[in-house]
Amino acid sequence: MTLGIFEMSDQDWLKLELQSDGVMLVTMQNAPVNAFNPNSLGELEALFVKLAGDGATKAVVLASNLKVFSAGLNLKEAQHYDLAAQKAIVDGFHKTFLEIFAFPKPFIVAVEGAAIAGGFFPVICSDYRIAGPRATFGLAEVRVGVGMPAGLMEIIRSMLSPNDLRRILQNGTAIQADAAIKAGIVDELVQAGDVLGQALKIARNYAQIPPIAYATVKYQSRQHTIEALKAEISKSAAAEPVPWFTEETASAMAKMIG
């Protein structure tokens, strides 16, 4: 049962529905692939700030109503980024995924399509991950001619084994849901069409955990990475912009776009 909509600013690509059990369902609907740019990252960051302080929200489920969960960076825009825009997108990734990684409440993802590159990070930042058989996961940065931003590297290093990180990061090719189960990226693989229902069920269970205790143990388990990411954000704020792109990036992005 839907009780209402959690009011946000003037953005409309995030549909918010507060369920009767205190679970906030957040559905991404930025067609065609839920791509990110500095503006959408800022909106996602602001949402999680508000949800963290919203007393009615006990747990959050993130889903997509598109065939793709999220393809990450908007490459059509990014191939034209100048130095200032490169800094803005890296800072946006760092700040947004710090907020999500450090989110003090239970955060569950329901993934039925591709979660690639920047779109992989809501998954790896979450507390529990449900996937359908058509879900795929990957870090395609090397394929588009960029390295992994330092702060995001801290997150994936903390969540993946060195061997899984080697395979996923250095190759840049997406893996299927069964391989993601083996790598610990996904917690449950369910039938197509059952993903969201199972995610809401899991979130209702998490919502019953005493919230102060939950926030405490979550921070304890993630503290080192959270502090490292904060340090990277502070370092960037105090430094002159440095390029994220190289001479390879524009052509690699163009090839990926097709």
LODRENDO-638001 format. One record per residue (C-alpha): residue number from 1; residue in one letter; x negated, y negated, z. Coordinates in Angstrom, 1 decimal. Example, Ala and Ser with C-alpha at 12.3 -4.5 7.8 and 13.67 -1.06 7.14 Angstrom:
<rs>
> n;res;u;v;w
> 1;A;-12.3;4.5;7.8
> 2;S;-13.7;1.1;7.1
</rs>
This chain:
<rs>
> n;res;u;v;w
> 1;M;0.0;0.0;0.0
> 2;T;-1.3;-3.4;-0.9
> 3;L;-0.8;-6.1;1.7
> 4;G;-2.2;-9.1;-0.2
> 5;I;-5.0;-10.7;-2.0
> 6;F;-8.1;-12.1;-0.3
> 7;E;-8.3;-15.6;-1.7
> 8;M;-11.6;-16.6;-3.4
> 9;S;-12.7;-19.6;-5.4
> 10;D;-11.8;-20.2;-9.0
> 11;Q;-13.4;-17.0;-10.4
> 12;D;-11.1;-14.2;-11.6
> 13;W;-13.4;-11.3;-12.6
> 14;L;-13.2;-9.8;-9.1
> 15;K;-9.7;-8.5;-8.2
> 16;L;-9.3;-8.2;-4.5
> 17;E;-6.6;-6.1;-2.8
> 18;L;-6.4;-5.6;1.0
> 19;Q;-5.0;-2.1;1.8
> 20;S;-2.8;-1.5;4.8
> 21;D;-5.7;0.3;6.6
> 22;G;-8.1;-2.6;6.5
> 23;V;-9.9;-1.4;3.3
> 24;M;-10.6;-4.1;0.8
> 25;L;-10.6;-2.8;-2.8
> 26;V;-12.7;-5.0;-5.0
> 27;T;-12.3;-4.2;-8.7
> 28;M;-14.7;-5.7;-11.3
> 29;Q;-13.0;-6.7;-14.5
> 30;N;-15.5;-8.8;-16.5
> 31;A;-15.0;-7.2;-20.0
> 32;P;-16.7;-5.6;-21.8
> 33;V;-19.3;-4.3;-19.4
> 34;N;-19.2;-6.2;-16.1
> 35;A;-22.5;-7.9;-17.1
> 36;F;-24.2;-10.3;-14.7
> 37;N;-25.6;-13.8;-15.1
> 38;P;-26.6;-16.3;-12.4
> 39;N;-23.0;-17.5;-12.0
> 40;S;-21.4;-14.1;-11.6
> 41;L;-24.1;-13.0;-9.2
> 42;G;-23.4;-16.1;-7.1
> 43;E;-19.7;-15.3;-7.0
> 44;L;-20.4;-11.7;-6.0
> 45;E;-22.8;-12.9;-3.2
> 46;A;-20.2;-15.4;-2.0
> 47;L;-17.5;-12.7;-1.9
> 48;F;-19.6;-10.4;0.3
> 49;V;-20.4;-13.4;2.6
> 50;K;-16.7;-14.0;3.0
> 51;L;-15.8;-10.3;3.5
> 52;A;-18.5;-10.0;6.2
> 53;G;-16.7;-12.6;8.2
> 54;D;-13.1;-11.5;7.4
> 55;G;-11.5;-9.9;10.4
> 56;A;-8.9;-8.1;8.4
> 57;T;-11.5;-6.3;6.3
> 58;K;-12.8;-3.2;8.0
> 59;A;-14.5;-1.5;4.9
> 60;V;-15.0;-2.4;1.2
> 61;V;-14.6;-0.2;-1.9
> 62;L;-16.1;-1.5;-5.2
> 63;A;-14.8;-0.1;-8.4
> 64;S;-14.4;-1.1;-12.1
> 65;N;-11.3;-1.1;-14.3
> 66;L;-13.5;-0.8;-17.4
> 67;K;-15.2;2.2;-19.0
> 68;V;-18.5;0.9;-17.7
> 69;F;-19.1;0.3;-14.0
> 70;S;-21.7;-2.4;-14.8
> 71;A;-24.4;-2.7;-17.4
> 72;G;-26.4;-5.2;-15.4
> 73;L;-27.9;-8.3;-16.9
> 74;N;-26.1;-10.0;-19.8
> 75;L;-28.8;-9.3;-22.4
> 76;K;-27.1;-11.5;-25.1
> 77;E;-27.6;-14.5;-22.8
> 78;A;-30.8;-13.4;-21.3
> 79;Q;-32.8;-13.1;-24.5
> 80;H;-32.6;-16.9;-24.8
> 81;Y;-33.6;-17.6;-21.1
> 82;D;-36.3;-20.3;-20.5
> 83;L;-38.5;-20.3;-17.5
> 84;A;-35.9;-22.0;-15.3
> 85;A;-33.2;-19.5;-16.3
> 86;Q;-35.6;-16.6;-15.6
> 87;K;-36.2;-17.8;-12.1
> 88;A;-32.4;-18.4;-11.6
> 89;I;-31.5;-14.8;-12.5
> 90;V;-34.3;-13.2;-10.4
> 91;D;-33.3;-15.4;-7.5
> 92;G;-29.7;-14.5;-8.1
> 93;F;-30.5;-10.8;-8.1
> 94;H;-32.5;-11.1;-4.9
> 95;K;-30.0;-13.1;-2.9
> 96;T;-26.9;-11.2;-4.1
> 97;F;-28.3;-7.8;-3.4
> 98;L;-29.8;-8.8;-0.1
> 99;E;-26.3;-9.9;0.9
> 100;I;-24.8;-6.5;-0.2
> 101;F;-27.7;-4.4;1.1
> 102;A;-27.4;-6.1;4.5
> 103;F;-23.6;-6.1;4.5
> 104;P;-22.6;-5.1;8.1
> 105;K;-19.4;-3.2;7.2
> 106;P;-19.0;0.1;5.4
> 107;F;-19.4;-0.3;1.7
> 108;I;-18.3;2.5;-0.7
> 109;V;-18.6;2.6;-4.5
> 110;A;-16.3;4.4;-7.0
> 111;V;-18.2;5.0;-10.2
> 112;E;-16.6;6.5;-13.3
> 113;G;-18.9;4.9;-16.0
> 114;A;-22.4;3.6;-16.5
> 115;A;-24.2;1.9;-13.7
> 116;I;-27.4;0.6;-15.4
> 117;A;-30.2;-1.8;-14.5
> 118;G;-28.7;-4.6;-12.4
> 119;G;-25.5;-2.7;-12.4
> 120;F;-27.2;0.2;-10.6
> 121;F;-27.9;-2.0;-7.5
> 122;P;-24.3;-2.2;-6.1
> 123;V;-24.5;1.6;-6.1
> 124;I;-27.9;2.0;-4.4
> 125;C;-27.0;-0.8;-1.9
> 126;S;-23.9;1.0;-0.8
> 127;D;-23.3;3.3;2.1
> 128;Y;-21.4;6.1;0.3
> 129;R;-21.1;6.8;-3.5
> 130;I;-18.4;8.7;-5.3
> 131;A;-18.8;9.4;-9.0
> 132;G;-16.8;11.0;-11.8
> 133;P;-18.3;13.4;-14.4
> 134;R;-18.8;10.6;-17.0
> 135;A;-20.8;8.4;-14.6
> 136;T;-24.4;7.7;-15.5
> 137;F;-27.1;5.9;-13.6
> 138;G;-30.4;4.2;-14.5
> 139;L;-32.9;1.5;-14.3
> 140;A;-33.5;0.3;-17.9
> 141;E;-35.7;-2.7;-17.1
> 142;V;-38.8;-1.1;-18.7
> 143;R;-36.7;-0.5;-21.9
> 144;V;-35.9;-4.3;-22.2
> 145;G;-39.4;-5.4;-21.6
> 146;V;-39.4;-6.6;-18.0
> 147;G;-40.8;-5.4;-14.7
> 148;M;-38.7;-4.8;-11.6
> 149;P;-38.2;-8.0;-9.5
> 150;A;-40.2;-7.5;-6.3
> 151;G;-37.3;-7.8;-3.9
> 152;L;-35.2;-5.3;-5.9
> 153;M;-38.2;-2.9;-5.9
> 154;E;-38.1;-3.0;-2.1
> 155;I;-34.5;-1.7;-2.2
> 156;I;-35.0;1.1;-4.6
> 157;R;-38.2;2.2;-2.9
> 158;S;-36.3;2.5;0.3
> 159;M;-33.4;4.5;-1.2
> 160;L;-35.2;6.9;-3.7
> 161;S;-37.9;9.4;-3.2
> 162;P;-41.2;8.6;-5.0
> 163;N;-40.6;11.4;-7.5
> 164;D;-37.1;10.3;-8.4
> 165;L;-38.2;6.7;-8.6
> 166;R;-41.0;7.7;-11.0
> 167;R;-38.6;9.5;-13.3
> 168;I;-35.8;6.9;-13.2
> 169;L;-37.9;3.6;-13.2
> 170;Q;-40.8;4.5;-15.5
> 171;N;-38.7;6.2;-18.2
> 172;G;-35.7;3.8;-18.2
> 173;T;-33.3;6.4;-19.5
> 174;A;-30.0;6.9;-17.7
> 175;I;-29.3;10.2;-15.8
> 176;Q;-26.0;12.1;-15.6
> 177;A;-23.9;12.4;-12.5
> 178;D;-25.2;15.9;-11.6
> 179;A;-28.8;14.7;-11.7
> 180;A;-27.8;11.7;-9.6
> 181;I;-26.3;14.1;-7.0
> 182;K;-29.7;15.9;-6.8
> 183;A;-31.6;12.6;-6.5
> 184;G;-29.4;11.4;-3.6
> 185;I;-27.9;8.5;-5.7
> 186;V;-24.4;10.0;-5.5
> 187;D;-22.9;11.6;-2.4
> 188;E;-19.8;13.2;-4.1
> 189;L;-19.0;14.2;-7.6
> 190;V;-15.2;14.6;-8.2
> 191;Q;-12.9;15.1;-11.2
> 192;A;-12.2;12.3;-13.6
> 193;G;-9.3;10.2;-12.3
> 194;D;-9.9;11.2;-8.6
> 195;V;-12.9;8.9;-8.0
> 196;L;-11.0;5.8;-6.6
> 197;G;-8.6;7.8;-4.5
> 198;Q;-11.5;9.7;-2.9
> 199;A;-13.5;6.5;-2.3
> 200;L;-10.5;4.9;-0.6
> 201;K;-10.1;8.0;1.6
> 202;I;-13.8;7.9;2.6
> 203;A;-13.5;4.2;3.3
> 204;R;-10.5;4.7;5.6
> 205;N;-12.6;7.2;7.6
> 206;Y;-15.5;4.7;7.8
> 207;A;-13.1;1.9;8.8
> 208;Q;-12.4;3.9;12.1
> 209;I;-16.0;3.6;13.3
> 210;P;-16.6;1.0;16.0
> 211;P;-17.7;-2.0;13.9
> 212;I;-20.4;-3.4;16.2
> 213;A;-22.1;0.0;16.5
> 214;Y;-21.8;0.5;12.8
> 215;A;-23.4;-2.9;12.0
> 216;T;-26.2;-2.1;14.5
> 217;V;-27.2;1.3;13.2
> 218;K;-26.9;0.1;9.6
> 219;Y;-29.3;-2.8;10.3
> 220;Q;-31.6;-0.5;12.2
> 221;S;-31.9;1.9;9.2
> 222;R;-32.4;-1.0;6.7
> 223;Q;-34.3;-3.6;8.8
> 224;H;-37.7;-3.2;7.1
> 225;T;-36.3;-3.6;3.6
> 226;I;-34.0;-6.5;4.6
> 227;E;-36.9;-8.4;6.1
> 228;A;-39.1;-7.7;3.1
> 229;L;-36.4;-9.0;0.8
> 230;K;-35.9;-12.1;2.8
> 231;A;-39.7;-12.7;2.7
> 232;E;-39.6;-12.4;-1.1
> 233;I;-36.8;-14.9;-1.3
> 234;S;-38.6;-17.4;0.9
> 235;K;-41.8;-16.9;-1.1
> 236;S;-39.9;-17.7;-4.4
> 237;A;-38.3;-20.8;-2.9
> 238;A;-41.7;-22.2;-1.9
> 239;A;-43.5;-21.4;-5.2
> 240;E;-43.6;-22.7;-8.7
> 241;P;-41.5;-20.7;-11.2
> 242;V;-43.3;-17.8;-12.7
> 243;P;-42.2;-16.0;-15.9
> 244;W;-40.2;-12.7;-15.5
> 245;F;-40.3;-12.1;-19.3
> 246;T;-43.4;-11.3;-21.3
> 247;E;-44.1;-11.5;-25.1
> 248;E;-42.4;-8.1;-25.4
> 249;T;-39.1;-9.0;-23.8
> 250;A;-37.1;-10.8;-26.5
> 251;S;-37.7;-8.1;-29.1
> 252;A;-37.0;-5.3;-26.6
> 253;M;-33.8;-7.0;-25.6
> 254;A;-32.8;-7.4;-29.2
> 255;K;-33.4;-3.8;-29.9
> 256;M;-31.3;-2.7;-26.9
> 257;I;-28.5;-5.0;-28.0
> 258;G;-28.6;-3.4;-31.4
</rs>
